[in-house]
């Protein structure tokens, strides 16, 4: 068997294992697939607008990682909190923010979720309990611990999900946040979205121990580690940690292995990775896996998926039009910002 054929066989076996591990129920998986597809198409539209000069500043895309945010947030109740990194477009959408509000913010428009003044890295939506979009690597982990402390102090049965990248696992703020969460038994779930690169630095150059979840052992904290290419598995495994936080107040450190198909940001050509590596990971595309399962044991037909995909296209086309037609963010709270 050729090397390419062997890789294809391994992917097929992997998908079969996923199907046995977490059964696919049509309504649930269909909605999760829809969310992932919206996020993928929204970010593709954002990349196009960025190349056209319609979006400025930084733009960090999570294409390839959609199953992590969608699956994890699906395990939450509506009034639970989410704190995220600057690669947070998908997290914001999965938590309830509209594609319109996200795209308008990326365009720097007044109708954006942060009035056009935050941009890509600083999406925020208090009504949906989405607390950012944070640009300082690892600096938001203590913020999430603070949110967890607030919930415990007020006796609220609410959980805080905190997403961070593998690059944050060496930052002091990360250790402070999980140390206090373990000490005070705060209802938090810390999720490392390990996409194998800290910007352009591979894991072996940045981490002495590859398994990020092992850092929980120093604090007596529960931990978990798994691959994030199946959205149903992500939801099921994060649901265990969420249940622990809600009912015992104990935090969990989770490492979910994933992969971004594009560079660190739009300005990164990603030349530190081989084309073969990227193509191998694309065979584990979470959208392709979800679609295959929908057409398989979930009982969808092709026409049903094509109809859903057309609806997603309409949603993104509408969001882009809304952003382009909205007024710029030149006024806020009575102040006028001009060059």
C-alpha positions in Angstrom: 0.0 0.0 0.0 1.3 3.5 -0.8 2.0 6.1 1.8 -1.1 8.1 0.7 -3.2 5.0 0.8 -2.1 4.1 4.3 -2.9 7.6 5.5 -6.4 7.4 3.9 -6.9 4.0 5.7 -5.9 5.5 9.0 -8.4 8.3 8.6 -11.2 5.9 7.7 -10.5 3.8 10.8 -10.4 6.9 12.9 -13.8 8.0 11.7 -15.2 4.6 12.4 -13.9 4.7 15.9 -15.5 8.1 16.5 -18.8 6.8 15.3 -18.6 3.9 17.8 -17.5 6.2 20.6 -20.3 8.9 20.4 -23.5 8.0 18.5 -24.7 10.6 16.0 -28.2 11.9 16.6 -29.5 13.8 13.7 -31.0 17.0 15.3 -28.0 17.5 17.6 -25.3 16.9 15.0 -27.1 18.9 12.3 -27.1 22.0 14.5 -23.5 21.5 15.5 -22.6 21.1 11.8 -24.5 24.2 11.0 -22.6 26.3 13.6 -19.3 25.0 12.4 -20.1 25.7 8.8 -21.3 29.3 9.6 -18.0 29.9 11.4 -15.9 28.4 8.5 -17.8 30.5 5.8 -17.7 33.6 8.0 -13.9 33.4 8.4 -13.4 32.7 4.8 -15.4 35.8 4.0 -13.3 37.7 6.5 -10.1 36.5 4.9 -11.4 37.8 1.5 -12.4 41.2 3.0 -9.0 41.5 4.7 -7.2 40.8 1.4 -9.3 43.5 -0.2 -8.3 46.0 2.5 -11.8 46.2 4.0 -10.6 44.8 7.4 -7.6 46.3 9.1 -5.4 45.4 12.1 -4.9 41.8 13.0 -7.0 38.9 11.9 -6.5 35.4 13.5 -8.6 32.7 11.9 -9.6 29.4 13.5 -10.3 27.5 10.2 -9.8 23.8 11.1 -10.5 24.3 14.8 -14.3 24.9 14.7 -15.2 21.6 16.4 -13.5 22.7 19.6 -15.4 25.9 20.3 -18.7 24.6 19.0 -18.6 21.3 20.8 -17.4 22.7 24.1 -19.9 25.6 24.2 -22.7 23.2 23.3 -22.1 21.6 26.7 -23.0 24.8 28.5 -26.2 26.3 29.8 -27.2 29.7 28.3 -26.2 31.7 31.4 -22.7 30.1 31.7 -19.6 32.2 30.8 -17.0 32.0 28.1 -13.6 33.7 28.1 -11.5 33.3 25.0 -8.3 34.3 23.3 -7.9 36.7 20.3 -8.8 33.7 17.9 -12.4 34.0 19.1 -14.8 34.5 16.2 -16.1 31.0 16.4 -16.4 31.1 20.2 -18.5 34.3 20.0 -20.8 32.8 17.4 -21.2 29.5 19.3 -22.1 31.5 22.4 -24.9 33.3 20.6 -23.4 36.4 18.9 -24.8 37.0 15.4 -22.7 36.8 12.3 -23.8 40.4 11.6 -22.4 41.7 14.9 -19.1 39.8 14.4 -18.6 40.8 10.8 -19.4 44.5 11.5 -16.9 44.5 14.3 -14.2 43.1 12.0 -15.0 45.8 9.5 -14.7 48.5 12.3 -18.3 49.5 12.1 -20.6 51.1 14.6 -23.0 48.2 14.5 -20.3 45.7 15.6 -20.5 44.0 19.0 -17.8 46.4 20.4 -19.0 49.4 18.4 -16.3 48.8 15.9 -13.5 49.9 18.3 -12.4 46.4 19.4 -11.8 44.7 16.1 -11.0 41.0 15.6 -9.3 40.4 18.9 -11.8 42.1 21.2 -15.3 40.7 20.5 -17.6 41.0 23.6 -21.2 40.2 24.3 -22.4 40.7 27.8 -26.1 39.6 27.2 -24.8 36.2 25.9 -22.2 36.0 28.7 -19.3 36.1 26.3 -16.5 38.0 28.1 -13.9 38.5 25.3 -11.6 38.2 23.1 -8.3 39.0 24.9 -5.2 40.0 23.2 -2.6 39.3 25.9 -1.4 35.7 25.7 -2.4 33.9 28.9 -3.5 37.1 30.6 -7.2 36.2 30.5 -6.8 32.9 32.5 -6.8 34.8 35.8 -9.8 36.8 34.5 -11.7 33.5 34.0 -10.7 32.5 37.6 -12.1 35.8 38.8 -15.4 35.1 37.0 -15.5 31.6 38.6 -14.9 33.2 42.0 -17.8 35.6 41.5 -20.1 32.7 40.7 -19.0 30.8 43.8 -19.2 33.8 46.0 -22.8 34.5 44.9 -23.8 30.9 45.1 -24.6 30.7 41.4 -24.6 27.3 39.7 -22.8 28.7 36.7 -19.7 27.5 34.9 -16.9 29.4 33.2 -15.1 28.0 30.1 -11.7 29.5 29.5 -10.1 28.8 26.1 -6.4 29.4 25.5 -3.7 28.2 23.1 -0.7 26.0 23.8 1.5 29.1 23.8 -0.2 30.4 26.9 0.7 27.2 28.9 4.1 28.7 29.7 2.8 32.1 30.8 2.8 33.1 34.5 -0.8 34.3 34.3 -1.9 30.8 33.3 -0.3 29.2 36.4 -1.8 31.9 38.6 -5.3 31.3 37.2 -5.3 27.5 37.6 -3.5 27.6 41.0 -6.2 29.8 42.5 -9.0 27.9 40.8 -7.7 24.6 42.3 -7.1 26.2 45.7 -10.5 27.9 46.0 -12.4 25.1 44.0 -13.8 27.4 41.4 -16.3 26.2 38.8 -14.0 26.7 35.8 -13.0 24.5 32.8 -9.7 25.5 31.3 -9.5 24.4 27.7 -6.1 24.4 25.9 -6.8 24.5 22.1 -3.5 22.9 21.2 -3.0 23.5 17.5 0.7 22.4 17.8 2.2 25.8 17.2 2.8 28.9 19.3 2.6 31.3 16.5 5.3 29.7 14.3 7.1 27.8 17.1 6.4 24.0 17.3 5.6 22.3 20.5 9.0 20.7 21.0 10.6 24.1 21.1 8.2 25.6 23.6 7.1 22.8 26.0 9.4 20.4 27.8 6.4 18.1 28.4 4.1 17.8 25.4 1.0 16.9 27.4 -0.4 20.3 28.6 -3.0 18.6 30.8 -0.3 17.2 33.0 0.2 20.7 34.4 -3.0 20.0 36.4 -1.2 17.4 38.5 0.8 20.1 40.3 -2.4 21.5 41.7 -4.4 18.4 42.4 -6.8 19.4 39.5 -8.8 17.0 37.3 -7.5 16.8 33.8 -8.5 15.3 30.4 -6.8 15.1 27.0 -8.2 14.1 23.6 -8.3 14.9 19.9 -10.8 17.5 18.8 -11.6 16.5 15.3 -15.1 15.1 16.2 -17.5 17.7 17.5 -19.7 15.1 19.3 -16.7 13.8 21.2 -15.7 17.4 22.2 -19.2 18.0 23.6 -19.3 14.8 25.5 -15.9 15.1 27.1 -16.3 18.8 28.0 -19.7 18.0 29.4 -18.1 15.8 32.0 -15.8 18.7 33.1 -18.7 21.1 33.1 -20.8 18.8 35.2 -17.9 18.5 37.7 -17.6 22.2 37.9 -21.3 22.9 38.3 -22.0 20.2 40.9 -18.7 20.0 42.9 -17.2 23.4 42.2 -14.0 21.7 41.1 -12.1 23.0 38.0 -10.6 20.9 35.2 -7.7 21.4 32.8 -8.5 20.0 29.4 -6.1 19.7 26.4 -7.9 19.4 23.0 -5.5 18.6 20.2 -6.6 20.4 17.0 -5.0 22.2 14.0 -5.4 25.5 12.1 -5.3 25.2 8.4 -4.0 28.7 7.9 -1.1 30.6 9.5 -1.1 32.2 12.9 -2.7 35.4 11.4 -3.4 36.7 7.9 0.1 38.1 7.8 1.7 34.7 8.4 2.3 32.5 5.3 2.9 29.5 7.5 6.1 28.4 5.8 7.4 26.7 9.0 5.0 23.8 8.2 5.2 21.4 5.2 2.4 21.1 2.7 2.3 17.4 3.5 1.7 18.1 7.2 -1.2 20.5 6.4 -2.8 18.1 3.9 -2.6 15.2 6.4 -4.4 17.3 9.0 -7.0 18.4 6.4 -8.1 14.7 6.2 -9.2 15.2 9.7 -11.3 18.3 8.9 -14.1 18.4 11.6 -16.6 19.6 9.1 -15.9 16.8 6.7 -16.2 14.3 9.6 -19.5 15.7 10.8 -20.9 15.8 7.2 -19.9 12.2 6.7 -21.6 11.1 9.9 -24.7 13.1 9.0 -25.0 11.2 5.7 -24.2 7.9 7.5 -25.7 6.8 10.8 -27.5 10.2 11.5 -29.8 9.6 8.5 -29.5 12.8 6.5 -29.7 12.9 2.8 -27.6 15.0 0.4 -30.5 17.3 -0.5 -31.1 18.2 3.2 -27.5 19.1 3.7 -27.4 21.1 0.5 -30.4 23.1 1.7 -28.7 23.8 5.0 -25.5 24.8 3.3 -27.5 27.3 1.1 -29.0 28.8 4.2 -25.6 29.3 5.7 -24.4 31.0 2.5 -27.3 33.4 2.7 -26.5 34.1 6.4 -22.9 35.0 5.6 -23.8 37.0 2.5 -26.3 39.0 4.7 -23.6 39.6 7.4 -21.1 40.9 4.8 -23.7 43.3 3.3 -24.7 44.5 6.7 -21.0 45.2 7.6 -20.3 47.0 4.4 -23.4 49.1 4.6 -23.0 50.0 8.3 -21.6 53.4 9.4 -18.0 53.5 10.5 -17.0 53.6 14.2 -16.1 57.3 14.3 -18.2 58.3 17.3 -18.7 56.7 20.7 -20.0 57.9 24.0 -20.0 61.5 22.8 -16.3 61.5 21.7 -15.3 61.8 18.1 -12.2 60.0 16.9 -10.4 61.6 14.0 -6.9 61.6 12.6 
